[in-house]
Structure formats: structure tokens, C-alpha cells
Amino acid sequence: MTVSLNKAVPDFQAPATGGDFRLADHRGKTLVLYFYPKDNTPGCTTEAMNFRDQYDAFEAAGVAVFGLSRDSMKSHENFKAKLELPFELISDADEAICNIFDVIKMKKMYGKEVRGIERSTFILDAKGVLRHEMRGIKVPNHVDEVLEIVKGM
């Protein structure tokens, strides 16, 4: 089952920095779930820093931010510490959440086809309903766009 706009996202649970994440535990708050390919790569580092730098504005808007990738918990812990991220990172090593959001795609890397996460962001309202999805995004200005959307909700 994959998510659809204006429909409730099915509950899921996964390991995360700061303790296990369970979607149902976050009802009552708008959520930004951003999927990224890999810790410690240039685009993913920039995107994480952009969310970090705007974190106070998201918090002021009543929004919780979570990053998701297939990286291990050890990788996530190191990435979070290195960048001093104020939000948690969710590990989806088995791709269960990636499959719910349909973000695994075939991509070209150095001329070869590889299976990986398509950089995507999803915004859920306080009831857990998917209100916005952004797929195949580019890092520059993305966090500003997400912030404008959540402020308008």
C-alpha cells in the first residue's frame, strides 16, 4: 500500500535517533518527513543543514521535522552529531517506509543504474493525513518552500 494525497498515512514504526519512531505517537502535530539518499553525501548534508538552520521556524509553526534514509542507526547517530541536527533521523534499512511512500527508484549514478531513494518530502497534517508531496526535488530553496507550505496550513 502506498500513500495518497488527502488520505491518512498508515501507521509505521522504525528505529530513530532519540528512540523508536511511531507515526501514531505524533498525531496532533504537523509533520515533515523528508527522504534523502545517504548520510554524509554533499546534497544530503546540505539539505539536512538547511532543515537545521530553519528548525526554529518549523518549531514556531508547530511542525516536527524528521529525516529518513536507508542508513544504519550508527550512521544516523554520527551524521546527526556531526551536523548538530536538532531533529531526529529515522532508519529504514529494510525499506518498509520507503515502500509505503514509493520513493525507491532506479537512478543514474556515474553512468550506472542504481536503486536508491528519490529525494522527496511529505507533509502530514495533525490527523496524519498526507497534504503535500514533493518528489524528485532539488536541494536549493527546497526547505524554504516546505516552510512556506506548512505556514499556510
N, C-alpha and C positions, 0 to 999 in steps of 0.2 A: 504494500500500500504506500502510495506517495502522497505528499501534501498537495492541497489545492487551495487557491485563494478563497478567502471568506469561509473557510471550513476549519473546525477545530483540529489542531495537530495532535496526533495520538501521543499518549504519554510514553516517555522513554527514560532510561536511566543509564548512566555511564560514569566511569571514574573521571574525576576532575581535580585540578589543583584545589586545595582547600576542602577536599572531601567529595564524596559522590554527588553527582548532579542528578536530580529527578525533576523533569519538567513540571509535574503537578505541584511541586513544592514552591513554584514561582508564580502561581495564579495570583492575581491582584496587582501585578506589575507588568508593564510593557517590557518585552524582551527583544533584544537584538542578538541574533545568532549569526555570527559570521564564520563561514567556512573558508579555510585557506589551505594551500597545498602542503607547506612544510615549514617547520620551525627553522629559524636561523638562515633563511634564504632572503635575498635582497627585497623582493616585493612584499613578502610576508612580514619581514621585520619592519618595513616602512608602514605597512597597514596597521600592525599592532601598535607602533609608536603613535600613529595618528589617532587611533582609538584612545590610547593612553592620554595623549595631550588634550583630548576633548572630553575626557571622562567626567570631569566636574559638571560640564554642561549636560551630559546624558543623565547624571545623577540628579541634577536640579530639575530635569524634566520628568523624573520618576521612572527612568529607564535603566534596566540592568543589561549589561553587555557581557557576552560570552563568546570566546573564540573556539572553534572546533577544527581539528585535523586528525589524521590517522597516526600522528606521532605518539610515542610511548609517554607514559607519565613522567619518567625520568627526563626525557627531552623537554616536555612541557614545563616541569619544575625549573629546569635550567634556563629555558627561554624566558619564563615569567620573571625569574630573579634577575637575569642579565638586563632585561629591559625595564625592570621595576614596574611591571604591569599591575594596575590596581584592580583588575578584573580576573576572573578565573578562565582557565583553558580546559576544554573537555577533550578527553582522549577517545577516539572512535577507531581503535585499532582493527576491530572486526567489521568496520564499515556499515554497521547496522543503522546508525543515524544518517550516514551519507546516503544510504539506500532509501530511507524514508523521505529525504529531501531531494533525491535524484541528482546528486552533484558529482557522481563519479562519471568521468567522460574520457574518451580517447583524445590525447593531446599530442602535439608535436614538441619534442624537446631535442635540441641539437640534431634535427633532421630525422629523428626516430619517433615512431608512435609509442606512447606510453599511456598507461591507465593512471589517472590521477584526479584530484579534486579540482573542479571548476570553481574558481573564486566566486563566491555567492554570498549574499546577505539576505536574511529573512527577518521580518518584523512581525511579532505576535502581540496582539492586544492583551489586556489584563485577564481576559477569559480564555486565553490560549488559542485564539483564532488567528490564522495567518492573514495578515492585512496587506503586506507588501513583500514582493520577492524581487531580488535583483540578481541576475545571473551573468556570468562571463564579464564581470566588472573589471575596470581598470582602477588601480590604486589612487592616482592623483584625484583629489577632490571628492573621493567616494565617501569618506567619513563625514564631510560637511553636508553632502546630500542626505545621508542617513539621518543626521541630526535635524535637518530641516523637516524631513518626513515625520519623525517622532514628535517634534514640537507642534506639528499641525494636527496630530491625532487627538 
